[in-house]
Amino acid sequence: MKPVRNGNFPNGVSPHMWIYNGRLEWYAYTPNTADYAKLADRITDYAEVFQDEDMHMEMSGMSM
């Protein structure tokens, strides 16, 4: 949970994105530099799972 300056969320919010008025936005929270760095690290970790799989398939002569 992240603290926000909104009285509707006294315990903060769990950061997530949503579509509002046709635009993708953060819901009730604005990430800071550290949040974006953590998010980038998690995305890299996730993408590496697939990169490793692709490299293994290429090395074994298989194609997708």
C-alpha positions as CSV (number, residue, x, y, z in Angstrom):
1,M,0.0,0.0,0.0
2,K,1.2,3.5,-0.8
3,P,0.1,6.6,1.0
4,V,-1.9,9.2,-1.0
5,R,-3.2,12.7,-0.3
6,N,-6.8,11.6,-0.7
7,G,-9.2,11.4,2.3
8,N,-11.1,8.5,0.5
9,F,-8.0,6.3,1.0
10,P,-6.9,6.7,4.7
11,N,-4.8,3.4,4.5
12,G,-3.4,4.3,1.1
13,V,-3.8,2.4,-2.2
14,S,-2.3,-0.5,-4.0
15,P,-0.8,1.1,-7.1
16,H,-2.4,0.1,-10.3
17,M,-3.4,1.5,-13.7
18,W,-6.9,1.9,-15.1
19,I,-8.5,3.4,-18.1
20,Y,-10.4,6.6,-17.2
21,N,-12.1,8.7,-19.9
22,G,-10.3,6.6,-22.6
23,R,-6.8,7.2,-21.1
24,L,-4.6,4.8,-19.2
25,E,-3.7,6.4,-15.9
26,W,-2.4,5.5,-12.4
27,Y,-5.3,5.2,-10.0
28,A,-5.1,7.7,-7.0
29,Y,-1.3,7.4,-6.9
30,T,1.6,9.0,-8.8
31,P,4.7,6.8,-8.8
32,N,8.0,8.4,-7.9
33,T,11.5,7.7,-9.4
34,A,12.1,4.8,-7.0
35,D,8.7,3.2,-7.9
36,Y,9.6,3.4,-11.6
37,A,13.0,1.9,-11.0
38,K,11.4,-1.0,-9.0
39,L,8.8,-1.5,-11.8
40,A,11.5,-1.5,-14.5
41,D,13.4,-4.2,-12.5
42,R,10.4,-6.4,-12.2
43,I,9.6,-6.0,-15.9
44,T,13.1,-6.9,-16.8
45,D,13.0,-10.0,-14.6
46,Y,9.7,-11.1,-16.2
47,A,11.0,-10.5,-19.8
48,E,14.2,-12.5,-19.0
49,V,12.1,-15.6,-18.4
50,F,11.0,-15.6,-22.0
51,Q,14.4,-14.5,-23.3
52,D,16.0,-17.5,-21.6
53,E,13.4,-19.8,-23.2
54,D,13.9,-18.4,-26.6
55,M,17.7,-18.7,-26.3
56,H,17.3,-22.3,-25.2
57,M,15.1,-23.1,-28.2
58,E,17.4,-21.5,-30.6
59,M,20.4,-23.4,-29.3
60,S,18.5,-26.7,-29.5
61,G,17.6,-26.0,-33.2
62,M,13.9,-25.6,-32.4
63,S,11.8,-22.7,-33.7
64,M,8.6,-21.2,-32.4
